[in-house]
Every structure is written in structure tokens, then in C-alpha cells.
Amino acid sequence: MTVDWKIRQVSGDALATIQRRFRSPRLPSTKWRPADVAGLDRAHVAGDLDLSETPATDERVAANEIGLEILLVWRGRWCHELHRWEISRVEMPTGATWDIGEERIPPLLWDAPTRDSSQ
């Protein structure tokens, strides 16, 4: 599956740093990657994801979802923002493909006292 999303800051003070990763029970653990905050208004997050893994468990993302998790410092705390989209497997004559549906609104938000990326 190829994904391409755009990150933008809607309001508030300028952010010093942002980290992002893909998240799904179908993905092996993905690492945090920095996002360019200087060019945030034109930042794109893209990647080729292999969703053929047997779904594991993820307490925040369902097996039929793909997530983009963003980690940022806000008012002295690490904050997570998780956007989720429905995905479905479609069997085509040339092979299976994945289709991305609508984003699940609202996104999930939570704070962490440290930059613990295990959640």
C-alpha cells in the first residue's frame, strides 16, 4: 500500500519538533521519523507499507485501520495525535490491493510525561 498524507499546523505557537510514524496492527513496529517543522505547511508523509502481516494487537488502532501518529511537545509535555483511516483489502485479478477510506474523526489525543514511543 502506498500512502501520502500532508501534515499542517492549524493554530497555536510554532512547534520546535515533530516526530511521526505509521501505526497499524498489520505493520511491524515502525520507527519514529522527524518531520521538517520549518516546512510544515508543505510537509508530506509518504511511504510504501506492507500490510500482508497477520494482524497483531494495537490498543489504539484496529486491524481494519491505518494510522499516522504524530508526537510533539506542547506546553512542556509530549503529546500524541493519532489519525486513523479505514482500510479494506480488495481482491483484484492482478492481486490483492488495499483501499483507504474515510478518516475516523476525531483523532485520538493523549499526553505522555516522557517521549515513550511504546504506546
GIJOZI-V986289 format. One record per residue. N is the residue number from 1. SS is DSSP state (hx for helix, st for strand, lp for the rest). PHI is phi in degrees with one decimal (999 if undefined). Layout:
n:N ss:SS phi:PHI
n:N ss:SS phi:PHI
//
This chain:
n:1 ss:lp phi:999
n:2 ss:st phi:-104.7
n:3 ss:st phi:-120.9
n:4 ss:st phi:-152.4
n:5 ss:st phi:-123.8
n:6 ss:st phi:-113.3
n:7 ss:st phi:-103.4
n:8 ss:lp phi:-148.1
n:9 ss:lp phi:-92.6
n:10 ss:lp phi:-84.2
n:11 ss:lp phi:-156.1
n:12 ss:lp phi:93.8
n:13 ss:lp phi:-68.6
n:14 ss:lp phi:-61.9
n:15 ss:lp phi:-89.7
n:16 ss:lp phi:-81.8
n:17 ss:lp phi:-153.5
n:18 ss:st phi:-139.8
n:19 ss:st phi:-117.8
n:20 ss:st phi:-144.3
n:21 ss:st phi:-156.1
n:22 ss:st phi:-85.4
n:23 ss:st phi:-145.0
n:24 ss:lp phi:-170.6
n:25 ss:lp phi:-62.3
n:26 ss:lp phi:-85.4
n:27 ss:lp phi:-104.0
n:28 ss:lp phi:-65.1
n:29 ss:lp phi:-51.5
n:30 ss:lp phi:-102.6
n:31 ss:lp phi:-86.4
n:32 ss:lp phi:-67.6
n:33 ss:st phi:-130.0
n:34 ss:st phi:-73.1
n:35 ss:st phi:-111.8
n:36 ss:lp phi:-74.3
n:37 ss:lp phi:-72.8
n:38 ss:lp phi:-65.1
n:39 ss:lp phi:-110.6
n:40 ss:hx phi:-60.1
n:41 ss:hx phi:-67.0
n:42 ss:hx phi:-128.5
n:43 ss:st phi:-76.4
n:44 ss:st phi:-117.7
n:45 ss:st phi:-114.0
n:46 ss:st phi:-133.9
n:47 ss:st phi:-178.0
n:48 ss:st phi:-102.7
n:49 ss:lp phi:-114.3
n:50 ss:lp phi:-95.0
n:51 ss:lp phi:-99.8
n:52 ss:lp phi:-79.8
n:53 ss:lp phi:-62.7
n:54 ss:lp phi:-64.8
n:55 ss:lp phi:-57.9
n:56 ss:lp phi:-92.8
n:57 ss:lp phi:-122.3
n:58 ss:lp phi:-145.8
n:59 ss:lp phi:-69.2
n:60 ss:lp phi:-117.0
n:61 ss:lp phi:-127.5
n:62 ss:lp phi:-76.9
n:63 ss:lp phi:-64.3
n:64 ss:lp phi:-102.6
n:65 ss:st phi:-134.1
n:66 ss:st phi:-123.7
n:67 ss:st phi:-124.4
n:68 ss:st phi:-117.8
n:69 ss:st phi:-101.6
n:70 ss:st phi:-118.4
n:71 ss:st phi:-119.8
n:72 ss:st phi:-146.2
n:73 ss:st phi:-93.7
n:74 ss:st phi:-135.7
n:75 ss:lp phi:54.3
n:76 ss:lp phi:81.1
n:77 ss:st phi:-127.1
n:78 ss:st phi:-75.9
n:79 ss:st phi:-120.3
n:80 ss:st phi:-106.7
n:81 ss:st phi:-131.6
n:82 ss:st phi:-120.6
n:83 ss:st phi:-102.1
n:84 ss:st phi:-127.4
n:85 ss:st phi:-123.9
n:86 ss:st phi:-68.6
n:87 ss:st phi:-129.2
n:88 ss:st phi:-141.4
n:89 ss:st phi:-90.5
n:90 ss:st phi:-119.0
n:91 ss:st phi:-87.1
n:92 ss:st phi:-111.6
n:93 ss:lp phi:-58.4
n:94 ss:lp phi:-90.8
n:95 ss:st phi:133.4
n:96 ss:st phi:-75.8
n:97 ss:st phi:-135.8
n:98 ss:st phi:-112.4
n:99 ss:st phi:-118.5
n:100 ss:st phi:-98.0
n:101 ss:st phi:-99.8
n:102 ss:st phi:-77.5
n:103 ss:st phi:-72.0
n:104 ss:st phi:-80.1
n:105 ss:st phi:-110.0
n:106 ss:st phi:-82.7
n:107 ss:st phi:-68.5
n:108 ss:st phi:-84.8
n:109 ss:st phi:-129.2
n:110 ss:st phi:-155.8
n:111 ss:st phi:-102.2
n:112 ss:st phi:-136.9
n:113 ss:lp phi:-67.6
n:114 ss:lp phi:-132.3
n:115 ss:lp phi:-82.9
n:116 ss:lp phi:-84.9
n:117 ss:lp phi:-91.6
n:118 ss:lp phi:-74.7
n:119 ss:lp phi:-103.2
//
